Amino acid sequence: MPNIEVSSYPTDKSLHVAVAVIIKNGHVLISKRAQNVHQGGLWEFPGGKVEVGEGVSEALYREVKEELGIKIQQTQPLISLEHHYPEKIVYLETFRVMVFDGIEYDSDSGFDSNSSYDLNHGKPPREQQGLEGQQVKWVPLEQLSNYSFPQANRAIIEALMLPQCYLITPDCDSESDDTNSFIRQFTSSILNDEQGGLVQLRIKSLKGSALSELVQQLCNIAQKNNTQILANSSMCFGRDTADLTETQSHIINMAAGIHLTSSHLHETFAEDYRQKFPDKILAASCHCKADIERANDLKLNFIVISPVQQTASHPESKPLGWEAFKTLTSFAKMPVFALGGMTQKDIKRAQENGAQGISGIRSLWGNENL
């Protein structure tokens, strides 16, 4: 069991909760809250209150065993966040659980409205129950958004959909050989990402049709390799989404979303984009608490906080360090990636400090082992 600080968080109006996201074969185990409790009737991830003087891991292991008869063997930090309901403040510490034993719940037994069964000769699969009489079921990861969860769980679902590495591309100039090399390295960077990749295009040297054609090629490659592309807002920014060039509009329509620069984050364009394209991803770069509060107000899908460590590309920028990064991360109501001097060796440390994972250019670009 990890050695996690003993809780002193709960007060009369606050609740510290340890949450387990239990995963098996691409499915997540969820349970339904009783009607007579807070947020009753909604689905949730297993877990419960961290008692005063109790470690977070201790509470997580205890609650899951009591609720489900499952013994957790290994966890990995997923996301920690604070959510304000009108009646209380809930602080959630969430862990991904991949190794466990104990009671087994059949992934084919829980009734799912999306599943099929023989209407003529059989009945719907039986409803499974946990040890406290709650309905439980395994749900495919990609179908979690079809279920009604407490509002505080939105960021947990967002985190589950994101990989541990967020690649930012270097620039690409107009020379055809360099463009071909860029495409080859882009393809190499995403080929072995089993989780489903996430890439930010930050191409500033190309304009007009040359940029549009390159983005189209990259989006086609990404789609074939389970990768989502975000366009840096410098490639498609206007006063609003009605005030765009043909190239900017094309990029917005092709990409899975936009990554806002820290300055564009505070412009009205961000609000207009969110309203016009509610199903697209909207992310941003943040450097201070004010940036993060703005990101919270816009309900962004995720943010990047930088610079955590010294970088070769911006040697003049003073690094935050892990302690300051962790403090800033605590203000975010969505997943956070750490940027600045990051390599894949930093993933675990980033997660221990509240991050989803790492973001980078040099350490992730053209890496066939990504």
C-alpha positions in Angstrom: 0.0 0.0 0.0 1.4 3.4 -1.0 2.4 5.7 1.9 0.0 8.6 1.5 -0.5 11.4 4.0 -3.0 10.8 6.7 -6.2 12.9 6.1 -7.0 16.0 8.1 -9.3 17.4 5.5 -13.0 16.7 6.4 -15.0 19.4 8.2 -18.7 19.8 8.9 -19.2 21.1 5.3 -16.5 19.1 3.5 -16.0 15.5 2.6 -12.7 13.8 1.7 -13.3 10.8 -0.6 -11.1 8.1 -2.0 -12.3 6.8 -5.4 -11.3 3.6 -7.2 -11.6 3.3 -11.0 -11.4 -0.4 -11.4 -10.5 -1.5 -14.9 -10.6 -4.9 -16.6 -10.4 -5.7 -20.3 -11.4 -2.2 -21.3 -14.4 -2.1 -18.9 -14.9 0.0 -15.8 -16.8 -1.3 -12.7 -19.4 1.3 -11.6 -22.2 1.1 -9.0 -25.5 2.9 -8.4 -26.1 5.1 -5.4 -29.0 4.4 -3.2 -32.0 6.8 -3.6 -31.9 8.0 0.0 -28.3 9.4 -0.1 -26.7 12.5 -1.5 -26.8 12.3 -5.3 -29.0 9.3 -5.0 -29.9 7.2 -8.1 -26.7 8.3 -9.9 -23.9 6.0 -11.0 -20.5 6.3 -9.3 -17.1 4.8 -9.1 -16.6 2.7 -5.9 -15.0 4.3 -2.9 -15.9 6.3 0.1 -15.1 8.7 2.9 -11.6 9.0 4.3 -12.0 9.1 8.0 -10.0 11.6 10.1 -6.6 10.1 10.9 -7.0 7.5 8.1 -4.6 7.3 5.1 -6.1 7.8 1.7 -4.9 4.4 0.4 -6.1 2.7 3.6 -9.6 4.2 3.1 -9.6 3.2 -0.6 -8.7 -0.4 0.2 -11.2 -0.6 3.1 -14.1 1.0 1.2 -13.8 -1.2 -1.9 -13.5 -4.4 0.1 -16.6 -3.4 2.2 -18.6 -2.4 -0.8 -17.6 -5.0 -3.4 -15.5 -7.7 -1.7 -12.6 -6.7 -4.0 -9.1 -6.7 -2.6 -7.0 -4.0 -4.3 -3.4 -5.1 -5.1 -2.0 -2.2 -7.0 -3.1 1.4 -7.7 -1.9 4.4 -9.8 -2.9 8.0 -9.1 -5.4 9.3 -11.7 -6.8 12.7 -10.6 -7.4 14.7 -7.5 -9.9 17.5 -7.4 -12.2 19.6 -5.3 -15.8 20.1 -6.2 -18.3 22.6 -4.7 -21.9 21.5 -4.3 -24.4 23.9 -2.8 -24.6 21.8 0.4 -21.0 20.6 0.7 -17.4 20.6 -0.7 -16.1 17.2 -1.9 -12.4 16.5 -2.3 -11.8 13.5 -4.5 -8.6 11.5 -4.7 -9.0 9.1 -7.5 -6.8 6.0 -8.3 -6.7 3.7 -11.3 -7.0 0.0 -10.1 -5.6 -2.5 -12.6 -4.6 -5.4 -10.2 -7.1 -6.8 -7.8 -8.7 -10.1 -6.6 -11.6 -11.2 -4.5 -15.2 -11.4 -5.7 -15.5 -11.4 -9.5 -18.4 -9.6 -11.1 -19.4 -11.0 -14.5 -19.1 -8.4 -17.3 -21.8 -10.3 -19.2 -24.3 -10.3 -16.4 -25.0 -6.7 -15.7 -27.9 -5.4 -17.8 -26.9 -2.7 -20.3 -29.4 -1.0 -22.5 -26.9 -1.1 -25.3 -26.4 -4.9 -25.1 -28.5 -7.5 -27.0 -30.2 -10.6 -25.7 -32.8 -13.1 -27.0 -36.2 -11.5 -26.7 -38.0 -14.7 -27.6 -36.3 -17.3 -25.4 -34.6 -15.4 -22.6 -34.8 -12.5 -20.2 -32.5 -9.5 -19.8 -29.2 -10.5 -18.0 -29.7 -10.5 -14.2 -28.8 -7.4 -12.2 -25.7 -7.8 -10.2 -25.4 -6.4 -6.7 -22.5 -5.4 -4.5 -22.2 -6.3 -0.8 -24.3 -3.4 0.2 -27.2 -4.2 -2.1 -26.1 -1.6 -4.7 -26.5 -2.3 -8.4 -23.1 -2.9 -10.1 -22.0 -3.4 -13.7 -19.0 -3.4 -16.0 -19.3 -0.6 -18.6 -17.0 -0.2 -21.7 -14.8 2.8 -21.1 -16.1 4.6 -24.2 -19.7 4.3 -22.9 -19.2 5.9 -19.5 -20.6 9.2 -20.9 -23.9 7.4 -21.5 -24.5 7.1 -17.7 -25.5 9.8 -15.2 -22.8 10.5 -12.7 -22.5 13.1 -9.9 -21.1 16.4 -11.4 -17.9 16.0 -9.5 -17.1 12.8 -11.5 -17.0 14.6 -14.9 -13.3 15.3 -14.6 -12.6 11.6 -13.6 -14.2 10.5 -16.8 -12.2 13.1 -18.8 -9.0 11.8 -17.2 -9.9 8.2 -18.1 -10.2 9.2 -21.8 -6.8 10.9 -21.9 -3.4 9.2 -22.4 -0.4 9.8 -20.1 1.6 11.6 -22.8 0.5 14.7 -24.7 2.8 15.4 -27.7 3.3 18.9 -29.0 4.8 19.1 -32.4 7.7 21.3 -33.4 7.1 23.8 -36.2 7.3 22.9 -39.9 8.5 25.3 -42.6 7.5 25.5 -46.2 10.2 23.4 -47.8 8.7 20.2 -49.3 11.5 17.9 -48.0 11.0 19.2 -44.5 7.3 18.7 -44.8 7.7 15.1 -45.8 10.2 14.6 -42.9 7.6 16.2 -40.6 4.9 13.7 -41.7 7.3 10.8 -41.2 8.2 11.8 -37.7 4.6 12.6 -36.8 3.6 9.1 -37.9 6.5 7.5 -36.0 5.5 9.4 -32.9 2.0 8.0 -32.8 2.3 4.5 -34.2 2.9 2.7 -30.9 0.6 4.6 -28.6 -1.7 1.8 -27.4 -3.9 4.1 -25.2 -4.9 6.3 -28.1 -2.7 9.3 -28.8 -3.2 13.0 -28.2 -1.2 15.5 -30.3 -1.1 19.3 -30.4 -0.1 20.8 -33.8 1.8 24.0 -33.3 2.7 24.9 -36.8 3.4 28.7 -37.3 5.6 28.9 -40.4 3.0 27.5 -42.9 0.0 29.5 -44.0 -2.9 29.2 -46.4 -3.4 26.2 -48.5 0.0 24.7 -47.6 -1.0 24.6 -43.9 -4.5 23.4 -44.7 -3.2 20.5 -46.8 -0.6 19.5 -44.2 -3.2 19.4 -41.4 -5.5 17.4 -43.6 -2.8 14.8 -44.2 -2.0 14.6 -40.5 -5.6 14.3 -39.5 -6.0 11.4 -41.9 -3.0 9.6 -40.4 -4.2 10.3 -36.9 -7.6 8.9 -37.5 -6.2 5.6 -38.8 -4.0 5.4 -35.6 -6.5 6.2 -32.9 -5.1 9.6 -32.3 -6.8 12.9 -31.7 -5.3 16.2 -33.0 -5.7 19.6 -31.4 -4.7 22.7 -33.3 -2.8 25.4 -31.4 -5.0 28.5 -31.3 -2.3 30.5 -33.1 -3.2 28.5 -36.2 -6.9 29.3 -36.2 -7.6 32.3 -33.9 -10.1 35.1 -34.7 -12.2 37.6 -32.8 -14.9 34.9 -32.9 -15.7 31.8 -34.9 -17.5 33.9 -37.5 -14.5 36.0 -38.2 -12.1 33.3 -39.7 -10.3 32.8 -42.9 -11.1 29.8 -45.0 -7.9 28.0 -43.8 -8.8 28.7 -40.1 -12.3 27.4 -40.5 -11.0 24.3 -42.3 -8.5 23.6 -39.5 -11.2 24.0 -36.8 -13.5 21.6 -38.6 -10.8 19.0 -39.2 -9.2 19.0 -35.8 -10.7 17.2 -32.7 -10.3 20.4 -30.8 -8.2 23.5 -30.1 -5.4 24.1 -27.6 -5.5 27.7 -26.5 -2.4 29.7 -25.7 -2.5 31.4 -22.3 -3.3 34.7 -23.9 -6.0 33.4 -26.1 -7.5 31.6 -23.1 -8.7 35.0 -21.8 -10.2 36.2 -25.1 -13.9 35.9 -26.1 -13.0 33.6 -28.9 -12.6 30.8 -26.3 -16.2 31.2 -25.1 -17.5 31.4 -28.6 -15.7 28.2 -29.6 -16.9 26.4 -26.6 -20.5 27.4 -27.3 -20.4 26.6 -31.1 -18.5 23.3 -30.8 -19.6 21.8 -27.4 -18.5 18.3 -28.5 -14.9 19.2 -29.5 -12.0 19.2 -27.1 -10.9 22.6 -25.7 -7.6 22.7 -23.8 -5.2 25.5 -22.8 -1.8 26.4 -21.6 -1.7 27.8 -18.0 1.0 29.5 -16.0 -0.7 30.9 -13.0 -3.8 30.6 -10.8 -5.7 33.2 -12.8 -5.2 31.1 -16.0 -6.5 28.0 -14.2 -9.6 29.8 -12.8 -10.4 31.0 -16.3 -10.0 27.4 -17.5 -12.4 26.2 -14.8 -15.0 28.8 -15.8 -14.8 27.6 -19.4 -15.0 24.0 -18.3 -12.0 23.0 -20.4 -11.3 19.3 -21.0 -7.8 19.6 -19.7 -4.9 22.0 -19.3 -1.1 22.1 -19.4 0.8 23.8 -16.6 4.4 25.0 -17.4 7.3 25.3 -17.1 7.8 22.6 -14.4 11.6 22.3 -15.0 14.2 24.2 -17.0 13.8 23.8 -20.8 16.3 24.2 -23.7 13.7 26.0 -25.8 12.9 28.7 -23.1 16.1 28.9 -20.9 15.0 32.4 -19.7 11.8 31.1 -18.1 12.0 30.4 -14.4 10.8 26.9 -13.7 8.0 26.3 -11.2 9.4 23.2 -9.6 7.3 20.3 -8.5 5.9 21.8 -5.3 4.5 24.9 -7.0 3.2 22.7 -9.8 1.3 20.6 -7.3 -0.2 23.7 -5.7 -1.4 25.0 -9.1 -2.7 21.6 -10.0 -4.9 21.6 -6.9 -6.8 24.6 -8.2 -7.8 22.8 -11.5 -11.1 21.1 -11.9 -9.9 19.1 -14.9 -7.0 16.9 -15.8 -3.5 18.5 -15.9 -0.4 17.7 -17.9 3.0 18.8 -16.8 5.2 20.6 -19.4 8.7 21.8 -19.3 11.8 19.5 -19.3 9.6 16.4 -19.2 10.5 13.0 -20.4 8.7 9.7 -20.1 10.7 9.0 -17.0 8.8 11.9 -15.3 5.4 10.4 -15.8 5.2 8.7 -12.4 6.5 11.8 -10.6 4.0 14.0 -12.5 1.2 11.8 -11.4 2.3 11.8 -7.8 2.0 15.6 -8.0 -1.5 15.6 -9.3 -1.0 15.4 -13.0 -2.6 13.2 -15.7 0.9 12.8 -17.2 3.4 14.7 -19.1 3.5 16.9 -22.2 6.5 17.6 -24.4 8.1 18.3 -27.8 11.7 17.2 -27.9 11.4 14.1 -25.7 8.3 12.7 -27.5 8.7 13.8 -31.1 9.8 11.0 -33.6 10.1 8.5 -30.7 9.1 5.1 -32.0 8.7 3.8 -28.4 6.1 6.4 -27.4 
